[in-house]
Amino acid sequence: MEQQMQHVDDRHTILSIAVKPRDTIQYVLQTKNLPYFIIVGLIGMFSSNIMGFLGTSAYAQNTLGAIVSASFMSSFLLYFVSTFIVAGVLLGSAKILGGQGNFKEMFRVMSITMIPYIWILPLLLFWMQFSPQSYFIVSYIEMSLGDAILQFVGGIFIIIASIWTYALTIIGISEVHKITKWRAFFASILVVIVLCAILVFTKLV
């Protein structure tokens, strides 16, 4: 186990989680302190906030600098609030299915599931800067073939990062709670069902 952990360390967790997710999650949970998880989670949330402007008309009312600054500043509040809520709800759903983990470990795991969004952050910033007409809704700038290609490629990377983030969530739940990945999957689905039910209820009320 120690040799395996050293192997993960040599490859760096930000990269090794792409090819050895289970080993990397085990490694960071055993060796990294809380500030590491917070930094990773904040950068991941920053990237997620940047993605939130995709396909919006924000560029018409704001400069790119203002959009990036707002995304960065809001990352702190959104990271802590969303991670606390999601970690707590997942802890409860996993416990129902026989999980043995605790909130501290779930909070840390939910932070590192944001790593795929860190991978695509440079692409998002490049895309916003050099092709805003394909990133935002900009009616006064005509899109070129290059813009359309960048939009397609960027969309593919966002889909891949989102799918991998969900996969890491399932693996993380499985590792923290010592349950099978199928149970971890159903624990995550249970959370989605509960959140959807709450959303529907609030709209009806």
C-alpha positions as CSV (number, residue, x, y, z in Angstrom):
1,M,0.0,0.0,0.0
2,E,2.8,2.4,0.9
3,Q,4.5,1.7,-2.5
4,Q,1.3,2.3,-4.3
5,M,0.7,5.6,-2.5
6,Q,4.2,6.8,-3.4
7,H,3.5,5.9,-7.0
8,V,0.5,8.1,-7.0
9,D,2.4,10.9,-5.3
10,D,5.1,10.8,-8.0
11,R,2.5,11.3,-10.7
12,H,0.7,14.2,-8.8
13,T,-2.9,13.8,-7.7
14,I,-4.3,16.3,-10.1
15,L,-3.2,14.1,-13.0
16,S,-3.2,10.6,-11.5
17,I,-6.9,10.9,-10.6
18,A,-7.6,10.6,-14.4
19,V,-6.0,7.1,-14.6
20,K,-6.0,5.8,-11.0
21,P,-9.0,7.5,-9.4
22,R,-9.5,4.9,-6.6
23,D,-5.8,4.9,-5.6
24,T,-5.6,8.6,-5.8
25,I,-8.6,9.2,-3.6
26,Q,-7.2,6.8,-1.0
27,Y,-3.9,8.6,-1.2
28,V,-5.2,12.1,-0.7
29,L,-7.6,11.1,2.1
30,Q,-4.6,9.6,4.0
31,T,-1.9,12.1,3.3
32,K,-3.3,15.5,2.5
33,N,-4.5,18.1,5.0
34,L,-7.7,20.2,4.9
35,P,-6.2,23.3,3.1
36,Y,-5.3,21.1,0.1
37,F,-8.9,20.0,-0.3
38,I,-10.2,23.6,0.1
39,I,-7.8,25.0,-2.5
40,V,-8.7,22.2,-5.0
41,G,-12.4,22.7,-4.3
42,L,-12.2,26.5,-4.7
43,I,-10.4,26.3,-8.0
44,G,-12.9,23.7,-9.2
45,M,-15.8,25.9,-8.1
46,F,-14.2,28.8,-9.9
47,S,-14.2,26.8,-13.1
48,S,-17.7,25.7,-12.5
49,N,-18.8,29.3,-12.1
50,I,-17.1,30.3,-15.4
51,M,-19.0,27.5,-17.1
52,G,-22.2,28.9,-15.6
53,F,-21.9,31.9,-18.0
54,L,-21.7,29.7,-21.1
55,G,-24.6,30.5,-23.4
56,T,-25.7,33.6,-21.5
57,S,-25.9,37.2,-22.5
58,A,-23.6,38.3,-19.7
59,Y,-21.0,39.6,-22.1
60,A,-23.4,42.3,-23.3
61,Q,-23.6,43.9,-19.9
62,N,-20.2,43.1,-18.4
63,T,-16.5,43.0,-19.4
64,L,-14.6,39.7,-19.3
65,G,-12.6,41.0,-16.4
66,A,-15.8,41.6,-14.4
67,I,-17.2,38.2,-15.3
68,V,-14.0,36.4,-14.2
69,S,-13.7,38.5,-11.0
70,A,-17.4,37.7,-10.1
71,S,-16.8,34.0,-10.8
72,F,-13.7,34.0,-8.6
73,M,-15.2,36.0,-5.7
74,S,-18.4,34.0,-5.6
75,S,-16.4,30.7,-5.6
76,F,-15.7,31.0,-1.8
77,L,-19.3,31.2,-0.7
78,L,-20.6,28.7,-3.2
79,Y,-17.9,26.2,-2.5
80,F,-18.4,26.0,1.2
81,V,-22.2,26.1,1.1
82,S,-22.6,23.6,-1.8
83,T,-20.0,21.2,-0.5
84,F,-21.4,21.2,3.0
85,I,-24.9,20.5,1.7
86,V,-23.9,17.9,-0.8
87,A,-21.5,16.1,1.5
88,G,-24.2,16.1,4.2
89,V,-27.0,14.8,2.0
90,L,-24.7,12.1,0.4
91,L,-23.6,11.1,3.9
92,G,-27.2,10.5,4.9
93,S,-28.1,8.6,1.7
94,A,-25.0,6.4,1.9
95,K,-25.7,5.6,5.6
96,I,-29.1,4.4,4.6
97,L,-27.4,1.9,2.2
98,G,-25.0,0.7,4.8
99,G,-22.2,3.3,4.6
100,Q,-19.6,3.7,7.4
101,G,-18.0,7.0,6.5
102,N,-18.2,10.4,8.3
103,F,-18.8,14.0,7.2
104,K,-15.2,15.0,7.3
105,E,-14.2,12.4,4.7
106,M,-17.2,13.2,2.6
107,F,-16.4,16.9,2.6
108,R,-12.9,16.1,1.4
109,V,-14.0,13.7,-1.2
110,M,-16.5,16.1,-2.7
111,S,-13.8,18.7,-2.9
112,I,-11.5,16.5,-5.0
113,T,-14.3,15.5,-7.3
114,M,-14.0,19.0,-8.8
115,I,-10.6,18.2,-10.2
116,P,-11.9,17.5,-13.8
117,Y,-13.2,21.1,-13.9
118,I,-9.7,22.3,-13.0
119,W,-8.4,20.4,-16.1
120,I,-10.6,22.5,-18.4
121,L,-10.2,25.9,-16.7
122,P,-7.5,27.0,-19.1
123,L,-9.6,26.0,-22.1
124,L,-12.6,28.0,-20.7
125,L,-10.6,31.1,-20.1
126,F,-9.0,30.9,-23.6
127,W,-12.4,30.3,-25.1
128,M,-14.0,33.3,-23.4
129,Q,-11.1,35.6,-24.3
130,F,-10.6,34.7,-28.0
131,S,-14.1,33.7,-29.0
132,P,-16.7,35.4,-26.8
133,Q,-19.2,35.2,-29.6
134,S,-19.2,31.4,-29.4
135,Y,-19.1,31.3,-25.6
136,F,-21.8,33.9,-24.8
137,I,-24.9,35.0,-26.7
138,V,-23.5,37.9,-28.7
139,S,-25.8,39.0,-31.4
140,Y,-23.6,41.7,-32.9
141,I,-20.6,39.5,-33.6
142,E,-20.9,36.9,-36.4
143,M,-19.5,33.4,-35.7
144,S,-16.9,32.0,-38.0
145,L,-16.1,28.4,-38.8
146,G,-13.2,28.5,-36.2
147,D,-15.6,29.8,-33.6
148,A,-18.0,26.9,-34.3
149,I,-15.2,24.4,-34.1
150,L,-14.0,25.8,-30.8
151,Q,-17.6,25.7,-29.5
152,F,-17.9,22.1,-30.4
153,V,-14.6,21.1,-28.9
154,G,-15.2,23.1,-25.8
155,G,-18.6,21.5,-25.4
156,I,-17.1,18.0,-25.7
157,F,-14.5,18.7,-23.0
158,I,-17.2,20.1,-20.7
159,I,-19.3,17.0,-21.1
160,I,-16.3,14.7,-20.5
161,A,-15.3,16.7,-17.3
162,S,-18.9,16.6,-16.0
163,I,-19.2,12.9,-16.5
164,W,-15.8,12.2,-14.9
165,T,-16.8,14.4,-11.9
166,Y,-19.9,12.3,-11.4
167,A,-17.8,9.1,-11.8
168,L,-15.4,10.4,-9.1
169,T,-18.3,11.2,-6.9
170,I,-19.5,7.5,-7.0
171,I,-15.9,6.2,-6.5
172,G,-15.4,8.6,-3.6
173,I,-18.7,7.6,-1.9
174,S,-17.7,4.0,-2.3
175,E,-14.2,4.5,-0.8
176,V,-15.4,6.7,2.1
177,H,-18.3,4.5,3.1
178,K,-16.7,1.1,2.2
179,I,-19.7,0.1,0.0
180,T,-19.9,-1.2,-3.5
181,K,-19.9,1.2,-6.4
182,W,-23.5,0.2,-7.2
183,R,-24.6,1.2,-3.7
184,A,-22.7,4.4,-4.1
185,F,-24.4,5.0,-7.4
186,F,-27.9,4.5,-5.8
187,A,-26.9,6.8,-2.9
188,S,-26.1,9.5,-5.5
189,I,-29.4,8.8,-7.3
190,L,-31.3,9.0,-4.1
191,V,-29.9,12.5,-3.5
192,V,-30.9,13.6,-7.0
193,I,-34.5,12.3,-6.5
194,V,-34.8,14.1,-3.2
195,L,-33.4,17.4,-4.6
196,C,-35.8,17.1,-7.6
197,A,-38.7,16.5,-5.3
198,I,-37.8,19.5,-3.2
199,L,-37.5,21.6,-6.4
200,V,-40.9,20.5,-7.7
201,F,-42.5,21.1,-4.3
202,T,-41.1,24.6,-4.0
203,K,-42.5,25.4,-7.5
204,L,-45.9,24.1,-6.6
205,V,-46.0,26.1,-3.5
